[in-house]
Amino acid sequence: MSAHEELAATLQQVEEARQRTRAAVHPVWFPMLLFGVIGLLSTPFHFVADGAGVALFWVVAGPLGGAATARHYRNRALSVGAGMRGGTYMAIGAAVFVGAWVGGALSESAAVPLLAVAAGYLGFAWLDKSWPVAAVAAALALGSAAVALADPAHGDVVLTLGFGAAFTVTGLLLRRGDRG
């Protein structure tokens, strides 16, 4: 084996160790699954008070989901013995909440808040180096844009169900691959 091949093999091993460590310390499945389920639970609230019910639902459920995610990662760090700095994640999470809330207040469509969610999850995907999260976030962005442009009857409900189902299934699939 040449020196170049040895170096390439060593760099590959280091990268694999880095990826295993990232997955052990900060598994991406938990927030995907949690917010997918919350999204599914929010669906009936679209029919309460001309859609205001879903906004009120997320005002409560969004921060509770964020707190549950933070607690999960803190407990995970304690059990694994290592953790990640969460400042950037918390900043993106807060931006998602504010962006979704403001977008929902300025628009009568769930497409606008879900565009904020999609943008935030693209940020999370970049931080986590997770192509499955990026793919689901991109699909959510495209679906949100399509609903915003086409404005179909009950498009918000269909979009919310799609978001909830996609995030839930992605979270479950990623959980299967998590060894911790």
N, CA, C and O of each residue as an XYZ file, in Angstrom:
720
protein
N       0.856     -1.171      0.000
C       0.000      0.000      0.000
C       0.903      1.235      0.000
O       1.851      1.328      0.780
N       0.590      2.181     -0.889
C       1.411      3.383     -0.984
C       1.071      4.343      0.157
O       0.053      4.198      0.834
N       1.945      5.319      0.348
C       1.724      6.317      1.395
C       0.435      7.088      1.131
O      -0.293      7.432      2.063
N       0.159      7.354     -0.127
C      -1.075      8.070     -0.493
C      -2.302      7.235     -0.137
O      -3.278      7.771      0.388
N      -2.269      5.939     -0.413
C      -3.380      5.049     -0.103
C      -3.569      4.910      1.410
O      -4.699      4.865      1.898
N      -2.452      4.841      2.152
C      -2.531      4.768      3.612
C      -3.159      6.022      4.186
O      -4.002      5.954      5.081
N      -2.743      7.171      3.663
C      -3.301      8.441      4.121
C      -4.795      8.503      3.818
O      -5.580      8.915      4.672
N      -5.192      8.102      2.627
C      -6.604      8.109      2.251
C      -7.404      7.174      3.154
O      -8.507      7.522      3.576
N      -6.866      5.999      3.454
C      -7.558      5.048      4.336
C      -7.684      5.604      5.742
O      -8.730      5.462      6.374
N      -6.634      6.232      6.237
C      -6.669      6.830      7.579
C      -7.692      7.958      7.636
O      -8.454      8.048      8.599
N      -7.721      8.810      6.631
C      -8.699      9.908      6.592
C     -10.120      9.365      6.526
O     -11.028      9.935      7.132
N     -10.322      8.285      5.809
C     -11.634      7.656      5.731
C     -12.054      7.117      7.104
O     -13.211      7.264      7.498
N     -11.125      6.497      7.828
C     -11.421      5.982      9.164
C     -11.755      7.118     10.125
O     -12.670      6.995     10.939
N     -11.023      8.214     10.034
C     -11.291      9.378     10.888
C     -12.678      9.935     10.590
O     -13.420     10.275     11.512
N     -13.033     10.030      9.318
C     -14.352     10.541      8.940
C     -15.457      9.623      9.441
O     -16.481     10.101      9.928
N     -15.267      8.328      9.331
C     -16.263      7.379      9.829
C     -16.416      7.487     11.339
O     -17.534      7.414     11.850
N     -15.319      7.660     12.061
C     -15.375      7.825     13.516
C     -16.100      9.118     13.876
O     -16.879      9.151     14.829
N     -15.848     10.176     13.120
C     -16.520     11.455     13.353
C     -18.031     11.310     13.156
O     -18.817     11.824     13.951
N     -18.429     10.612     12.100
C     -19.853     10.426     11.827
C     -20.526      9.579     12.909
O     -21.646      9.881     13.321
N     -19.856      8.526     13.371
C     -20.415      7.691     14.447
C     -20.554      8.496     15.735
O     -21.545      8.362     16.453
N     -19.561      9.327     16.023
C     -19.611     10.147     17.236
C     -20.748     11.153     17.152
O     -21.490     11.332     18.118
N     -20.894     11.813     16.001
C     -21.978     12.785     15.822
C     -23.329     12.096     16.006
O     -24.212     12.630     16.677
N     -23.491     10.922     15.418
C     -24.762     10.200     15.529
C     -25.035      9.769     16.967
O     -26.183      9.784     17.411
N     -23.991      9.387     17.695
C     -24.172      8.959     19.081
C     -24.519     10.132     19.984
O     -25.348     10.001     20.885
N     -23.897     11.265     19.749
C     -24.090     12.425     20.607
C     -25.358     13.194     20.248
O     -26.045     13.699     21.136
N     -25.672     13.288     18.970
C     -26.772     14.139     18.522
C     -27.604     13.423     17.457
O     -27.531     13.769     16.278
N     -28.389     12.432     17.866
C     -29.193     11.707     16.874
C     -30.320     12.590     16.335
O     -31.063     13.198     17.106
N     -30.438     12.656     15.031
C     -31.410     13.566     14.416
C     -32.828     13.001     14.375
O     -33.772     13.707     14.019
N     -32.974     11.743     14.736
C     -34.292     11.141     14.622
C     -35.301     11.737     15.600
O     -36.484     11.843     15.276
N     -34.847     12.128     16.798
C     -35.798     12.518     17.837
C     -36.649     13.732     17.453
O     -37.875     13.640     17.517
N     -36.055     14.870     17.056
C     -36.917     16.006     16.710
C     -37.768     15.751     15.466
O     -38.882     16.266     15.361
N     -37.251     14.959     14.524
C     -38.062     14.627     13.343
C     -39.319     13.873     13.768
O     -40.426     14.219     13.354
N     -39.149     12.860     14.583
C     -40.279     12.055     15.036
C     -41.229     12.885     15.894
O     -42.441     12.868     15.681
N     -40.679     13.607     16.856
C     -41.513     14.388     17.771
C     -42.337     15.431     17.026
O     -43.550     15.518     17.219
N     -41.681     16.228     16.171
C     -42.422     17.288     15.485
C     -43.319     16.728     14.380
O     -44.305     17.364     14.006
N     -42.990     15.554     13.858
C     -43.901     14.896     12.931
C     -45.202     14.507     13.620
O     -46.289     14.736     13.091
N     -45.080     13.916     14.804
C     -46.271     13.529     15.568
C     -47.063     14.774     15.991
O     -48.291     14.791     15.907
N     -46.358     15.807     16.443
C     -47.057     17.048     16.809
C     -47.779     17.617     15.589
O     -48.905     18.103     15.696
N     -47.125     17.552     14.431
C     -47.769     18.032     13.201
C     -49.049     17.265     12.906
O     -50.072     17.860     12.566
N     -48.991     15.947     13.036
C     -50.199     15.145     12.807
C     -51.297     15.503     13.811
O     -52.471     15.603     13.455
N     -50.893     15.693     15.076
C     -51.876     16.055     16.103
C     -52.493     17.437     15.875
O     -53.599     17.714     16.339
N     -51.769     18.301     15.158
C     -52.276     19.661     14.916
C     -53.362     19.701     13.843
O     -54.096     20.684     13.745
N     -53.471     18.660     13.049
C     -54.374     18.683     11.891
C     -55.815     19.063     12.230
O     -56.373     19.928     11.556
N     -56.441     18.464     13.233
C     -57.843     18.829     13.498
C     -58.018     20.303     13.882
O     -59.102     20.862     13.716
N     -56.973     20.923     14.386
C     -57.084     22.315     14.827
C     -57.213     23.292     13.661
O     -57.521     24.466     13.871
N     -56.979     22.819     12.431
C     -57.219     23.662     11.252
C     -58.697     24.010     11.129
O     -59.054     25.012     10.508
N     -59.551     23.189     11.717
C     -60.991     23.381     11.592
C     -61.586     24.123     12.782
O     -62.807     24.242     12.889
N     -60.734     24.624     13.678
C     -61.200     25.347     14.861
C     -60.977     26.839     14.650
O     -59.868     27.276     14.344
N     -62.039     27.608     14.814
C     -61.984     29.078     14.748
C     -61.333     29.569     13.456
O     -60.445     30.420     13.480
N     -61.783     29.026     12.338
C     -61.274     29.425     11.013
C     -59.753     29.349     10.914
O     -59.124     30.219     10.310
N     -59.168     28.324     11.498
C     -57.721     28.114     11.414
C     -56.930     28.721     12.549
O     -55.747     28.417     12.698
N     -57.547     29.573     13.357
C     -56.825     30.165     14.485
C     -56.469     29.099     15.518
O     -55.507     29.251     16.270
N     -57.238     28.036     15.549
C     -56.968     26.958     16.495
C     -55.613     26.317     16.277
O     -54.934     25.961     17.240
N     -55.206     26.164     15.012
C     -53.908     25.549     14.737
C     -52.778     26.473     15.179
O     -51.742     26.001     15.647
N     -52.965     27.774     15.037
C     -51.941     28.717     15.507
C     -51.790     28.626     17.023
O     -50.673     28.596     17.539
N     -52.905     28.583     17.727
C     -52.856     28.463     19.187
C     -52.252     27.126     19.605
O     -51.500     27.059     20.577
N     -52.579     26.065     18.873
C     -51.995     24.756     19.158
C     -50.477     24.834     19.088
O     -49.789     24.358     19.992
N     -49.942     25.438     18.012
C     -48.487     25.506     17.838
C     -47.815     26.462     18.815
O     -46.644     26.278     19.146
N     -48.534     27.477     19.281
C     -47.957     28.376     20.287
C     -47.626     27.595     21.550
O     -46.649     27.897     22.234
N     -48.437     26.598     21.856
C     -48.192     25.759     23.026
C     -47.281     24.581     22.671
O     -46.288     24.331     23.354
N     -47.620     23.865     21.607
C     -46.907     22.632     21.268
C     -45.487     22.884     20.762
O     -44.589     22.086     21.033
N     -45.270     23.973     20.037
C     -43.933     24.262     19.508
C     -42.882     24.398     20.606
O     -41.887     23.675     20.589
N     -43.081     25.307     21.557
C     -42.109     25.421     22.650
C     -42.003     24.160     23.512
O     -40.915     23.822     23.978
N     -43.115     23.465     23.726
C     -43.040     22.215     24.485
C     -42.208     21.176     23.733
O     -41.426     20.446     24.341
N     -42.374     21.112     22.423
C     -41.563     20.206     21.610
C     -40.099     20.585     21.635
O     -39.226     19.718     21.693
N     -39.827     21.886     21.590
C     -38.445     22.352     21.685
C     -37.821     22.003     23.027
O     -36.666     21.584     23.095
N     -38.592     22.177     24.090
C     -38.086     21.835     25.428
C     -37.862     20.325     25.553
O     -36.878     19.892     26.153
N     -38.763     19.530     24.993
C     -38.587     18.077     25.037
C     -37.351     17.652     24.247
O     -36.630     16.741     24.655
N     -37.112     18.313     23.122
C     -35.923     18.008     22.322
C     -34.660     18.363     23.093
O     -33.718     17.571     23.138
N     -34.631     19.535     23.694
C     -33.458     19.949     24.477
C     -33.213     18.972     25.628
O     -32.074     18.596     25.905
N     -34.277     18.572     26.282
C     -34.141     17.609     27.395
C     -33.612     16.263     26.890
O     -32.757     15.645     27.526
N     -34.123     15.820     25.751
C     -33.654     14.556     25.173
C     -32.157     14.619     24.891
O     -31.419     13.690     25.218
N     -31.711     15.716     24.285
C     -30.287     15.837     23.962
C     -29.426     15.965     25.223
O     -28.306     15.457     25.267
N     -29.946     16.637     26.234
C     -29.203     16.736     27.496
C     -29.073     15.355     28.135
O     -27.989     14.972     28.574
N     -30.177     14.609     28.187
C     -30.130     13.259     28.746
C     -29.231     12.349     27.919
O     -28.514     11.509     28.464
N     -29.273     12.518     26.620
C     -28.416     11.714     25.737
C     -26.947     12.019     26.015
O     -26.123     11.107     26.083
N     -26.619     13.299     26.174
C     -25.234     13.685     26.464
C     -24.765     13.088     27.788
O     -23.619     12.656     27.904
N     -25.643     13.063     28.777
C     -25.284     12.473     30.064
C     -25.061     10.970     29.951
O     -24.144     10.430     30.570
N     -25.890     10.295     29.169
C     -25.747      8.840     29.050
C     -24.564      8.440     28.175
O     -23.935      7.409     28.416
N     -24.258      9.248     27.161
C     -23.146      8.936     26.256
C     -21.827      9.434     26.842
O     -20.766      8.864     26.587
N     -21.908     10.499     27.625
C     -20.699     11.064     28.214
C     -20.087     12.170     27.383
O     -18.969     12.610     27.649
N     -20.820     12.622     26.376
C     -20.354     13.727     25.531
C     -21.575     14.420     24.952
O     -22.637     13.814     24.809
N     -21.420     15.670     24.626
C     -22.533     16.423     24.059
C     -22.040     17.434     23.045
O     -20.839     17.589     22.822
N     -22.985     18.109     22.447
C     -22.672     19.154     21.466
C     -23.152     20.482     22.026
O     -24.088     20.537     22.823
N     -22.510     21.525     21.606
C     -23.003     22.856     21.962
C     -24.300     23.088     21.216
O     -24.384     22.866     20.009
N     -25.287     23.527     21.928
C     -26.606     23.645     21.325
C     -27.006     25.028     20.896
O     -28.135     25.222     20.445
N     -26.120     26.005     21.019
C     -26.495     27.381     20.716
C     -27.022     27.585     19.313
O     -28.041     28.249     19.124
N     -26.345     27.025     18.326
C     -26.779     27.195     16.942
C     -28.109     26.491     16.719
O     -28.983     27.012     16.026
N     -28.265     25.311     17.303
C     -29.531     24.590     17.173
C     -30.675     25.376     17.807
O     -31.761     25.477     17.237
N     -30.419     25.931     18.994
C     -31.460     26.718     19.663
C     -31.801     27.967     18.865
O     -32.966     28.357     18.791
N     -30.793     28.597     18.267
C     -31.045     29.792     17.456
C     -31.903     29.447     16.240
O     -32.841     30.174     15.913
N     -31.583     28.342     15.574
C     -32.388     27.933     14.420
C     -33.796     27.567     14.876
O     -34.772     27.948     14.230
N     -33.913     26.834     15.982
C     -35.229     26.478     16.500
C     -36.068     27.706     16.822
O     -37.254     27.751     16.497
N     -35.461     28.695     17.454
C     -36.180     29.937     17.759
C     -36.572     30.664     16.478
O     -37.672     31.208     16.384
N     -35.679     30.674     15.496
C     -35.991     31.320     14.216
C     -37.139     30.608     13.507
O     -37.989     31.253     12.892
N     -37.165     29.281     13.591
C     -38.274     28.525     12.996
C     -39.579     28.915     13.673
O     -40.573     29.186     12.999
N     -39.581     28.946     15.001
C     -40.801     29.280     15.735
C     -41.279     30.685     15.373
O     -42.450     30.884     15.049
N     -40.368     31.659     15.428
C     -40.749     33.041     15.120
C     -41.167     33.174     13.654
O     -42.174     33.811     13.344
N     -40.389     32.569     12.760
C     -40.721     32.644     11.337
C     -42.067     32.012     11.029
O     -42.852     32.551     10.249
N     -42.330     30.870     11.643
C     -43.614     30.206     11.417
C     -44.757     31.027     12.010
O     -45.817     31.160     11.399
N     -44.535     31.567     13.186
C     -45.589     32.350     13.831
C     -45.878     33.620     13.040
O     -47.039     33.921     12.763
N     -44.849     34.363     12.675
C     -45.038     35.602     11.902
C     -45.627     35.271     10.525
O     -46.537     35.951     10.051
N     -45.094     34.213      9.889
C     -45.628     33.817      8.587
C     -47.089     33.445      8.662
O     -47.867     33.778      7.768
N     -47.467     32.755      9.722
C     -48.865     32.394      9.903
C     -49.746     33.597     10.188
O     -50.897     33.646      9.754
N     -49.207     34.573     10.921
C     -49.978     35.777     11.226
C     -50.180     36.649      9.994
O     -51.196     37.335      9.877
N     -49.222     36.628      9.077
C     -49.299     37.458      7.879
C     -49.994     36.773      6.704
O     -50.314     37.415      5.703
N     -50.221     35.481      6.831
C     -50.802     34.716      5.733
C     -51.933     33.861      6.271
O     -51.945     33.500      7.447
N     -52.869     33.544      5.416
C     -53.960     32.665      5.828
C     -53.675     31.222      5.446
O     -54.558     30.370      5.540
N     -52.462     30.942      5.021
C     -52.110     29.608      4.562
C     -51.060     28.981      5.470
O     -50.148     29.662      5.938
N     -51.191     27.687      5.715
C     -50.172     26.953      6.474
C     -48.896     26.810      5.673
O     -47.855     26.445      6.219
N     -48.965     27.092      4.386
C     -47.780     26.956      3.535
C     -46.663     27.892      3.989
O     -45.493     27.510      3.956
N     -46.997     29.099      4.408
C     -45.970     30.067      4.799
C     -45.246     29.626      6.076
O     -44.015     29.622      6.092
N     -45.959     29.255      7.148
C     -45.242     28.759      8.321
C     -44.422     27.501      8.022
O     -43.327     27.332      8.559
N     -44.945     26.623      7.172
C     -44.204     25.409      6.863
C     -42.986     25.693      5.985
O     -42.037     24.908      5.991
N     -42.988     26.784      5.240
C     -41.769     27.192      4.539
C     -40.685     27.569      5.554
O     -39.508     27.270      5.353
N     -41.093     28.227      6.643
C     -40.136     28.559      7.705
C     -39.598     27.279      8.351
O     -38.410     27.190      8.658
N     -40.466     26.300      8.554
C     -40.043     25.015      9.118
C     -39.055     24.335      8.160
O     -38.021     23.821      8.586
N     -39.381     24.339      6.882
C     -38.501     23.714      5.890
C     -37.129     24.382      5.880
O     -36.105     23.700      5.836
N     -37.107     25.707      5.921
C     -35.824     26.427      5.936
C     -35.024     26.072      7.184
O     -33.815     25.856      7.108
N     -35.688     26.013      8.319
C     -35.002     25.657      9.559
C     -34.435     24.252      9.511
O     -33.309     24.018      9.950
N     -35.207     23.316      8.982
C     -34.722     21.939      8.912
C     -33.619     21.770      7.871
O     -32.796     20.862      7.989
N     -33.589     22.624      6.862
C     -32.427     22.618      5.965
C     -31.185     23.050      6.742
O     -30.096     22.518      6.531
N     -31.357     24.019      7.641
C     -30.249     24.424      8.511
C     -29.810     23.306      9.442
O     -28.615     23.067      9.615
N     -30.776     22.624     10.038
C     -30.437     21.484     10.902
C     -29.733     20.391     10.102
O     -28.771     19.787     10.577
N     -30.214     20.143      8.892
C     -29.602     19.108      8.044
C     -28.152     19.455      7.741
O     -27.285     18.581      7.733
N     -27.895     20.727      7.493
C     -26.520     21.162      7.211
C     -25.649     20.969      8.450
O     -24.532     20.462      8.349
N     -26.150     21.370      9.615
C     -25.383     21.200     10.854
C     -25.114     19.734     11.148
O     -24.022     19.376     11.591
N     -26.109     18.883     10.904
C     -26.000     17.464     11.223
C     -25.410     16.634     10.084
O     -25.184     15.432     10.231
N     -25.163     17.286      8.953
C     -24.656     16.558      7.774
C     -25.586     15.389      7.451
O     -25.132     14.272      7.207
N     -26.887     15.660      7.452
C     -27.897     14.619      7.271
C     -28.656     14.831      5.964
O     -29.487     15.733      5.858
N     -28.364     13.996      4.974
C     -29.090     14.118      3.710
C     -30.555     13.697      3.845
O     -31.385     14.269      3.138
N     -30.942     12.727      4.712
C     -32.376     12.425      4.821
C     -33.179     13.621      5.349
O     -34.283     13.889      4.874
N     -32.624     14.331      6.324
C     -33.324     15.513      6.850
C     -33.390     16.591      5.768
O     -34.417     17.254      5.619
N     -32.313     16.771      5.020
C     -32.310     17.752      3.929
C     -33.351     17.396      2.873
O     -34.055     18.276      2.379
N     -33.455     16.125      2.525
C     -34.410     15.700      1.500
C     -35.849     15.959      1.948
O     -36.668     16.442      1.167
N     -36.152     15.636      3.210
C     -37.514     15.855      3.717
C     -37.807     17.354      3.807
O     -38.912     17.790      3.487
N     -36.828     18.137      4.239
C     -37.019     19.588      4.323
C     -37.228     20.182      2.929
O     -38.076     21.057      2.754
N     -36.472     19.721      1.945
C     -36.637     20.223      0.577
C     -38.011     19.839      0.030
O     -38.662     20.650     -0.629
N     -38.455     18.613      0.295
C     -39.784     18.191     -0.147
C     -40.869     19.037      0.521
O     -41.853     19.408     -0.119
N     -40.688     19.342      1.811
C     -41.642     20.193      2.517
C     -41.669     21.584      1.897
O     -42.740     22.168      1.728
N     -40.503     22.115      1.560
C     -40.448     23.436      0.929
C     -41.176     23.429     -0.413
O     -41.949     24.340     -0.709
N     -40.929     22.404     -1.220
C     -41.601     22.316     -2.527
C     -43.112     22.149     -2.374
O     -43.890     22.792     -3.079
N     -43.518     21.286     -1.452
C     -44.946     21.105     -1.203
C     -45.603     22.377     -0.693
O     -46.717     22.711     -1.095
N     -44.915     23.085      0.190
C     -45.451     24.343      0.722
C     -45.590     25.386     -0.383
O     -46.598     26.087     -0.462
N     -44.577     25.481     -1.227
C     -44.639     26.433     -2.336
C     -45.778     26.079     -3.291
O     -46.493     26.961     -3.765
N     -45.941     24.792     -3.568
C     -47.019     24.362     -4.471
C     -48.385     24.711     -3.886
O     -49.263     25.196     -4.600
N     -48.567     24.461     -2.576
C     -49.851     24.785     -1.944
C     -50.064     26.299     -1.920
O     -51.179     26.769     -2.148
N     -49.017     27.057     -1.648
C     -49.143     28.515     -1.624
C     -49.541     29.054     -2.997
O     -50.360     29.968     -3.094
N     -48.966     28.495     -4.048
C     -49.256     28.974     -5.404
C     -50.612     28.488     -5.912
O     -51.363     29.264     -6.504
N     -50.927     27.233     -5.690
C     -52.160     26.660     -6.230
C     -53.377     26.963     -5.362
O     -54.495     27.056     -5.868
N     -53.161     27.116     -4.055
C     -54.226     27.390     -3.084
C     -55.419     26.443     -3.251
O     -56.550     26.894     -3.427
N     -55.164     25.125     -3.195
C     -56.273     24.176     -3.354
C     -57.158     24.152     -2.108
O     -56.746     24.560     -1.022
N     -58.377     23.664     -2.295
C     -59.278     23.508     -1.151
C     -58.646     22.534     -0.160
O     -58.180     21.462     -0.544
N     -58.635     22.904      1.076
C     -58.073     22.087      2.166
C     -56.594     21.767      1.943
O     -56.087     20.775      2.468
N     -55.908     22.596      1.174
C     -54.480     22.400      0.935
C     -53.676     22.447      2.216
O     -52.693     21.720      2.360
N     -54.085     23.301      3.156
C     -53.364     23.406      4.425
C     -53.434     22.105      5.215
O     -52.451     21.685      5.825
N     -54.592     21.479      5.199
C     -54.758     20.226      5.928
C     -53.922     19.135      5.274
O     -53.240     18.373      5.960
N     -53.976     19.061      3.953
C     -53.188     18.058      3.229
C     -51.698     18.298      3.464
O     -50.944     17.353      3.698
N     -51.277     19.556      3.401
C     -49.878     19.902      3.625
C     -49.451     19.535      5.049
O     -48.368     18.982      5.242
N     -50.274     19.830      6.030
C     -49.956     19.493      7.423
C     -49.873     17.986      7.614
O     -48.981     17.494      8.305
N     -50.794     17.257      7.009
C     -50.739     15.790      7.097
C     -49.474     15.259      6.422
O     -48.824     14.351      6.941
N     -49.131     15.823      5.274
C     -47.916     15.403      4.578
C     -46.668     15.694      5.393
O     -45.778     14.851      5.500
N     -46.606     16.899      5.970
C     -45.479     17.279      6.830
C     -45.379     16.324      8.005
O     -44.306     15.788      8.282
N     -46.490     16.109      8.699
C     -46.482     15.240      9.874
C     -46.078     13.821      9.530
O     -45.272     13.212     10.233
N     -46.636     13.291      8.446
C     -46.316     11.924      8.048
C     -44.855     11.802      7.614
O     -44.169     10.860      8.010
N     -44.380     12.741      6.810
C     -42.997     12.671      6.320
C     -41.992     12.773      7.461
O     -41.020     12.018      7.499
N     -42.215     13.693      8.384
C     -41.299     13.840      9.510
C     -41.365     12.619     10.433
O     -40.337     12.156     10.926
N     -42.576     12.100     10.666
C     -42.723     10.938     11.534
C     -42.021      9.726     10.930
O     -41.257      9.047     11.616
N     -42.272      9.452      9.664
C     -41.653      8.293      9.017
C     -40.139      8.460      8.960
O     -39.406      7.508      9.227
N     -39.659      9.648      8.618
C     -38.213      9.885      8.576
C     -37.604      9.679      9.954
O     -36.552      9.052     10.082
N     -38.258     10.202     10.985
C     -37.761     10.005     12.348
C     -37.703      8.543     12.725
O     -36.733      8.100     13.340
N     -38.727      7.786     12.368
C     -38.733      6.354     12.684
C     -37.635      5.610     11.931
O     -36.965      4.749     12.502
N     -37.448      5.935     10.658
C     -36.397      5.281      9.879
C     -35.012      5.626     10.424
O     -34.148      4.755     10.526
N     -34.802      6.898     10.773
C     -33.516      7.288     11.348
C     -33.320      6.641     12.720
O     -32.194      6.308     13.090
N     -34.394      6.465     13.466
C     -34.308      5.821     14.789
C     -33.853      4.371     14.648
O     -33.103      3.865     15.482
N     -34.308      3.713     13.595
C     -33.896      2.318     13.360
C     -32.379      2.214     13.230
O     -31.774      1.233     13.664
N     -31.778      3.230     12.632
C     -30.335      3.216     12.435
C     -29.542      3.688     13.642
O     -28.319      3.555     13.672
N     -30.235      4.243     14.649
C     -29.564      4.749     15.848
C     -29.265      3.590     16.783
O     -30.152      2.804     17.115
N     -28.033      3.490     17.199
C     -27.642      2.375     18.079
C     -27.682      2.733     19.552
O     -27.490      1.871     20.409
N     -27.934      4.020     19.855
C     -27.877      4.426     21.257
C     -29.183      4.524     21.921
O     -29.250      4.858     23.104
